[in-house]
Amino acid sequence: MEKKIKDNDTSGGCSGGELVVVTEEDDSKLKLKLYSYYRSSCSWRVRIALNLKGLKYEYKAVNLLKGDQFSQEFTKLNPIGYVPVLTDDEQDIVISDSFAILLYLEDKYPQHPLLPQDLQKKAINLQAANIVSSSIQPLQNLAVLKYIEEKVSSAEKLTWVQYHIGKGFAALEKLLEGCCGKYATGNEVFLADLFLAPQIDAAITRFSLDMTQYPLLSRLHNAYMELPAFQAAVPERQPDYVKP
């Protein structure tokens, strides 16, 4: 049996993203394992980071629709039952929550830094990431949408999501207005971009948000789609992808 693992060349900053085939024998040598669901935006941002830093990893699919996240095996790794989870066999470490995983990768693997040295830009990156991870994404996750559908209506589900994404996007447009370059905080990819790329894509492809109100974010979306490390992290390129 063979599994597809991403292997990236970081010499060009944002380069990389080609897929290589790794056999089970090779898998045993991989120290990093990512428990991921192809459509999860939280998993997606971690996949981008791994690609940017040129790190090989074993992809462990967790099917959220089938309830794999509630299995005894998975809840041992993350009792709350969310993806992603990263395990590092070299350190015997298990980390859940994408923010914690990204900061761990940043500390352990300094290549392609995710946070700039400039303190103001660093703060803006953290603010932008926090808006996505605290004020947008939790309000659109599978459990919340399922609850709204069951308790209110299926039609209200989309209205709910579009309202909360739009509120967050309006804040992001204002936050990034004065510092945005080719990417969120200049002409280099940093942490904010890892959070923005999956969220913008989900707003467009899953939730049909009218992006004409958010020109800055729309421009960033187009820029991200040109980067191999981002391209390799999209849902369609993952081993567990299921065509709608």
C-alpha positions as a Markdown table, in Angstrom:
| # | Residue | x | y | z |
|---|---|---|---|---|
| 1 | Met | 0.0 | 0.0 | 0.0 |
| 2 | Glu | 1.2 | 3.5 | -0.8 |
| 3 | Lys | 0.4 | 6.9 | 0.7 |
| 4 | Lys | 0.9 | 10.3 | -0.8 |
| 5 | Ile | 3.0 | 12.7 | 1.3 |
| 6 | Lys | 3.9 | 16.2 | 0.5 |
| 7 | Asp | 7.5 | 17.1 | 0.0 |
| 8 | Asn | 8.5 | 20.7 | -0.6 |
| 9 | Asp | 11.5 | 22.7 | -1.6 |
| 10 | Thr | 11.7 | 25.7 | 0.6 |
| 11 | Ser | 14.6 | 27.4 | -1.3 |
| 12 | Gly | 12.2 | 29.8 | -2.9 |
| 13 | Gly | 10.3 | 30.8 | 0.1 |
| 14 | Cys | 6.8 | 29.8 | -1.1 |
| 15 | Ser | 7.9 | 27.1 | -3.5 |
| 16 | Gly | 7.2 | 23.4 | -3.2 |
| 17 | Gly | 4.0 | 21.4 | -3.1 |
| 18 | Glu | 4.9 | 18.5 | -5.4 |
| 19 | Leu | 3.5 | 15.1 | -4.4 |
| 20 | Val | 5.8 | 12.2 | -3.8 |
| 21 | Val | 4.8 | 8.6 | -3.1 |
| 22 | Val | 6.0 | 7.1 | 0.1 |
| 23 | Thr | 5.7 | 3.4 | 0.8 |
| 24 | Glu | 4.7 | 1.9 | 4.1 |
| 25 | Glu | 8.4 | 1.1 | 4.8 |
| 26 | Asp | 9.2 | 4.7 | 4.3 |
| 27 | Asp | 6.2 | 5.8 | 6.4 |
| 28 | Ser | 7.8 | 4.2 | 9.4 |
| 29 | Lys | 10.6 | 6.7 | 9.2 |
| 30 | Leu | 8.4 | 9.7 | 9.2 |
| 31 | Lys | 8.4 | 11.4 | 12.6 |
| 32 | Leu | 5.4 | 13.7 | 12.0 |
| 33 | Lys | 1.9 | 12.5 | 11.6 |
| 34 | Leu | -1.0 | 14.8 | 10.8 |
| 35 | Tyr | -4.6 | 13.7 | 11.7 |
| 36 | Ser | -6.6 | 15.6 | 9.2 |
| 37 | Tyr | -9.9 | 15.9 | 7.3 |
| 38 | Tyr | -9.5 | 17.2 | 3.7 |
| 39 | Arg | -12.2 | 19.9 | 4.0 |
| 40 | Ser | -11.3 | 21.1 | 7.6 |
| 41 | Ser | -9.9 | 24.6 | 7.3 |
| 42 | Cys | -8.0 | 24.1 | 10.6 |
| 43 | Ser | -6.2 | 21.1 | 9.1 |
| 44 | Trp | -5.7 | 23.0 | 5.9 |
| 45 | Arg | -3.7 | 25.8 | 7.6 |
| 46 | Val | -1.4 | 23.2 | 9.2 |
| 47 | Arg | -0.9 | 21.5 | 5.8 |
| 48 | Ile | 0.2 | 24.8 | 4.4 |
| 49 | Ala | 2.7 | 25.3 | 7.2 |
| 50 | Leu | 4.2 | 21.8 | 6.7 |
| 51 | Asn | 4.5 | 22.5 | 3.0 |
| 52 | Leu | 6.2 | 25.9 | 3.5 |
| 53 | Lys | 8.7 | 24.4 | 5.9 |
| 54 | Gly | 9.4 | 21.5 | 3.6 |
| 55 | Leu | 8.4 | 18.9 | 6.2 |
| 56 | Lys | 7.5 | 15.3 | 5.2 |
| 57 | Tyr | 4.6 | 13.8 | 7.2 |
| 58 | Glu | 2.2 | 10.9 | 7.3 |
| 59 | Tyr | -1.4 | 11.9 | 6.5 |
| 60 | Lys | -3.8 | 10.2 | 8.8 |
| 61 | Ala | -7.4 | 10.7 | 7.5 |
| 62 | Val | -10.2 | 11.4 | 10.0 |
| 63 | Asn | -13.6 | 11.2 | 8.4 |
| 64 | Leu | -15.7 | 13.8 | 10.3 |
| 65 | Leu | -18.9 | 12.9 | 8.4 |
| 66 | Lys | -18.6 | 9.2 | 9.6 |
| 67 | Gly | -17.8 | 10.3 | 13.1 |
| 68 | Asp | -14.1 | 9.0 | 13.2 |
| 69 | Gln | -13.3 | 12.0 | 15.5 |
| 70 | Phe | -15.4 | 10.4 | 18.3 |
| 71 | Ser | -13.7 | 7.0 | 18.2 |
| 72 | Gln | -11.8 | 5.8 | 21.2 |
| 73 | Glu | -8.5 | 5.9 | 19.3 |
| 74 | Phe | -8.9 | 9.5 | 18.2 |
| 75 | Thr | -10.2 | 10.9 | 21.5 |
| 76 | Lys | -7.2 | 9.5 | 23.2 |
| 77 | Leu | -5.2 | 12.0 | 21.1 |
| 78 | Asn | -7.7 | 14.9 | 21.4 |
| 79 | Pro | -10.5 | 14.4 | 24.0 |
| 80 | Ile | -12.7 | 17.2 | 22.4 |
| 81 | Gly | -12.7 | 15.3 | 19.2 |
| 82 | Tyr | -11.5 | 18.0 | 16.8 |
| 83 | Val | -9.0 | 17.9 | 13.9 |
| 84 | Pro | -6.1 | 18.5 | 13.4 |
| 85 | Val | -3.8 | 16.6 | 15.7 |
| 86 | Leu | -0.1 | 16.5 | 15.1 |
| 87 | Thr | 2.1 | 13.8 | 16.6 |
| 88 | Asp | 5.9 | 14.0 | 16.7 |
| 89 | Asp | 7.4 | 10.6 | 17.4 |
| 90 | Glu | 10.8 | 12.2 | 17.7 |
| 91 | Gln | 9.7 | 14.1 | 20.8 |
| 92 | Asp | 6.9 | 11.8 | 21.8 |
| 93 | Ile | 4.5 | 14.7 | 21.7 |
| 94 | Val | 0.8 | 15.0 | 20.8 |
| 95 | Ile | -0.6 | 18.4 | 19.9 |
| 96 | Ser | -4.1 | 19.3 | 19.1 |
| 97 | Asp | -5.5 | 22.7 | 18.0 |
| 98 | Ser | -4.1 | 24.2 | 14.8 |
| 99 | Phe | -2.8 | 27.4 | 16.5 |
| 100 | Ala | -0.8 | 25.3 | 19.0 |
| 101 | Ile | 0.5 | 23.0 | 16.2 |
| 102 | Leu | 1.6 | 26.0 | 14.1 |
| 103 | Leu | 3.5 | 27.6 | 17.0 |
| 104 | Tyr | 5.2 | 24.2 | 17.8 |
| 105 | Leu | 6.3 | 23.9 | 14.2 |
| 106 | Glu | 7.5 | 27.5 | 14.3 |
| 107 | Asp | 9.6 | 26.8 | 17.4 |
| 108 | Lys | 11.1 | 23.5 | 16.2 |
| 109 | Tyr | 11.6 | 24.2 | 12.5 |
| 110 | Pro | 12.8 | 27.8 | 12.0 |
| 111 | Gln | 13.0 | 27.5 | 8.2 |
| 112 | His | 10.5 | 29.8 | 6.5 |
| 113 | Pro | 9.4 | 31.7 | 9.6 |
| 114 | Leu | 5.7 | 32.1 | 10.1 |
| 115 | Leu | 6.0 | 35.3 | 12.1 |
| 116 | Pro | 7.9 | 38.4 | 11.1 |
| 117 | Gln | 10.6 | 40.1 | 13.2 |
| 118 | Asp | 8.8 | 43.4 | 13.0 |
| 119 | Leu | 6.7 | 43.7 | 16.2 |
| 120 | Gln | 3.8 | 45.6 | 14.6 |
| 121 | Lys | 3.5 | 43.1 | 11.7 |
| 122 | Lys | 3.8 | 40.2 | 14.1 |
| 123 | Ala | 1.0 | 41.6 | 16.2 |
| 124 | Ile | -1.2 | 42.1 | 13.1 |
| 125 | Asn | -0.5 | 38.5 | 12.0 |
| 126 | Leu | -1.6 | 37.2 | 15.4 |
| 127 | Gln | -4.7 | 39.5 | 15.3 |
| 128 | Ala | -5.8 | 38.3 | 11.9 |
| 129 | Ala | -5.2 | 34.7 | 12.7 |
| 130 | Asn | -7.2 | 35.1 | 15.9 |
| 131 | Ile | -10.2 | 36.7 | 14.1 |
| 132 | Val | -10.4 | 33.7 | 11.8 |
| 133 | Ser | -9.8 | 31.1 | 14.5 |
| 134 | Ser | -12.0 | 32.6 | 17.2 |
| 135 | Ser | -14.6 | 34.8 | 15.5 |
| 136 | Ile | -15.3 | 33.1 | 12.2 |
| 137 | Gln | -14.3 | 29.4 | 11.9 |
| 138 | Pro | -15.9 | 28.1 | 15.2 |
| 139 | Leu | -19.3 | 29.5 | 14.0 |
| 140 | Gln | -19.2 | 27.5 | 10.8 |
| 141 | Asn | -17.9 | 24.2 | 12.0 |
| 142 | Leu | -19.7 | 21.0 | 11.4 |
| 143 | Ala | -21.1 | 20.6 | 14.9 |
| 144 | Val | -22.6 | 24.2 | 15.0 |
| 145 | Leu | -24.1 | 23.9 | 11.6 |
| 146 | Lys | -25.7 | 20.6 | 12.4 |
| 147 | Tyr | -27.2 | 22.0 | 15.6 |
| 148 | Ile | -28.7 | 25.0 | 13.7 |
| 149 | Glu | -30.1 | 22.7 | 11.1 |
| 150 | Glu | -31.7 | 20.4 | 13.7 |
| 151 | Lys | -33.0 | 23.1 | 16.1 |
| 152 | Val | -33.9 | 25.9 | 13.6 |
| 153 | Ser | -33.9 | 25.1 | 9.9 |
| 154 | Ser | -31.6 | 24.1 | 7.1 |
| 155 | Ala | -32.2 | 27.5 | 5.4 |
| 156 | Glu | -31.2 | 29.4 | 8.5 |
| 157 | Lys | -27.8 | 27.6 | 8.5 |
| 158 | Leu | -26.5 | 29.5 | 5.4 |
| 159 | Thr | -27.8 | 32.8 | 6.6 |
| 160 | Trp | -26.0 | 32.2 | 9.9 |
| 161 | Val | -22.7 | 31.4 | 8.3 |
| 162 | Gln | -22.7 | 34.2 | 5.8 |
| 163 | Tyr | -23.5 | 36.7 | 8.5 |
| 164 | His | -20.6 | 35.7 | 10.8 |
| 165 | Ile | -18.1 | 35.3 | 7.9 |
| 166 | Gly | -19.1 | 38.7 | 6.6 |
| 167 | Lys | -18.6 | 40.3 | 10.0 |
| 168 | Gly | -15.2 | 38.8 | 10.3 |
| 169 | Phe | -14.2 | 39.7 | 6.8 |
| 170 | Ala | -15.2 | 43.3 | 7.3 |
| 171 | Ala | -12.9 | 43.5 | 10.3 |
| 172 | Leu | -10.1 | 41.8 | 8.4 |
| 173 | Glu | -10.4 | 44.3 | 5.5 |
| 174 | Lys | -9.9 | 47.2 | 8.0 |
| 175 | Leu | -7.1 | 45.5 | 9.9 |
| 176 | Leu | -5.0 | 44.7 | 6.8 |
| 177 | Glu | -5.8 | 47.9 | 4.9 |
| 178 | Gly | -2.6 | 49.7 | 5.9 |
| 179 | Cys | -0.1 | 46.9 | 5.8 |
| 180 | Cys | -1.2 | 44.5 | 3.0 |
| 181 | Gly | 1.2 | 43.9 | 0.1 |
| 182 | Lys | 1.1 | 41.0 | -2.2 |
| 183 | Tyr | 0.1 | 39.0 | 0.9 |
| 184 | Ala | -1.7 | 39.9 | 4.1 |
| 185 | Thr | 1.1 | 41.8 | 5.8 |
| 186 | Gly | 3.5 | 42.6 | 3.0 |
| 187 | Asn | 5.3 | 40.7 | 0.3 |
| 188 | Glu | 6.1 | 37.6 | 2.3 |
| 189 | Val | 3.8 | 34.8 | 3.4 |
| 190 | Phe | 3.3 | 34.7 | 7.2 |
| 191 | Leu | 0.9 | 33.3 | 9.7 |
| 192 | Ala | -2.1 | 35.4 | 8.8 |
| 193 | Asp | -2.0 | 34.0 | 5.2 |
| 194 | Leu | -2.2 | 30.5 | 6.5 |
| 195 | Phe | -5.5 | 31.3 | 8.3 |
| 196 | Leu | -6.9 | 33.5 | 5.6 |
| 197 | Ala | -6.4 | 31.2 | 2.6 |
| 198 | Pro | -8.7 | 28.3 | 3.8 |
| 199 | Gln | -11.2 | 30.6 | 5.2 |
| 200 | Ile | -11.6 | 32.7 | 2.1 |
| 201 | Asp | -11.8 | 29.6 | 0.0 |
| 202 | Ala | -14.5 | 28.1 | 2.2 |
| 203 | Ala | -16.5 | 31.4 | 2.1 |
| 204 | Ile | -16.5 | 31.2 | -1.7 |
| 205 | Thr | -16.8 | 27.5 | -2.5 |
| 206 | Arg | -18.9 | 26.2 | 0.4 |
| 207 | Phe | -20.9 | 29.2 | 1.6 |
| 208 | Ser | -21.4 | 31.3 | -1.5 |
| 209 | Leu | -20.4 | 34.6 | 0.1 |
| 210 | Asp | -20.6 | 37.7 | -2.1 |
| 211 | Met | -16.9 | 38.6 | -2.2 |
| 212 | Thr | -17.4 | 41.9 | -4.0 |
| 213 | Gln | -17.7 | 43.6 | -0.6 |
| 214 | Tyr | -14.2 | 42.4 | 0.3 |
| 215 | Pro | -11.8 | 43.4 | -2.5 |
| 216 | Leu | -8.6 | 43.1 | -0.4 |
| 217 | Leu | -9.4 | 39.5 | 0.6 |
| 218 | Ser | -10.5 | 38.6 | -2.9 |
| 219 | Arg | -7.1 | 39.8 | -4.2 |
| 220 | Leu | -5.3 | 37.7 | -1.5 |
| 221 | His | -7.3 | 34.7 | -2.5 |
| 222 | Asn | -6.0 | 35.0 | -6.1 |
| 223 | Ala | -2.4 | 35.4 | -4.9 |
| 224 | Tyr | -2.6 | 32.3 | -2.7 |
| 225 | Met | -3.8 | 30.2 | -5.6 |
| 226 | Glu | -0.5 | 30.8 | -7.4 |
| 227 | Leu | 1.7 | 29.4 | -4.6 |
| 228 | Pro | 2.6 | 25.7 | -4.9 |
| 229 | Ala | 2.7 | 25.2 | -1.1 |
| 230 | Phe | -0.8 | 26.5 | -0.9 |
| 231 | Gln | -1.9 | 24.6 | -3.9 |
| 232 | Ala | -0.7 | 21.3 | -2.5 |
| 233 | Ala | -2.7 | 21.9 | 0.7 |
| 234 | Val | -6.1 | 22.3 | -1.0 |
| 235 | Pro | -8.8 | 19.7 | -0.2 |
| 236 | Glu | -8.8 | 18.3 | -3.7 |
| 237 | Arg | -5.1 | 17.3 | -3.4 |
| 238 | Gln | -5.6 | 15.3 | -0.1 |
| 239 | Pro | -5.7 | 11.5 | 0.0 |
| 240 | Asp | -9.1 | 11.4 | 1.6 |
| 241 | Tyr | -10.7 | 13.9 | -0.8 |
| 242 | Val | -14.2 | 12.9 | -1.9 |
| 243 | Lys | -15.7 | 14.6 | -4.9 |
| 244 | Pro | -19.1 | 16.3 | -4.1 |
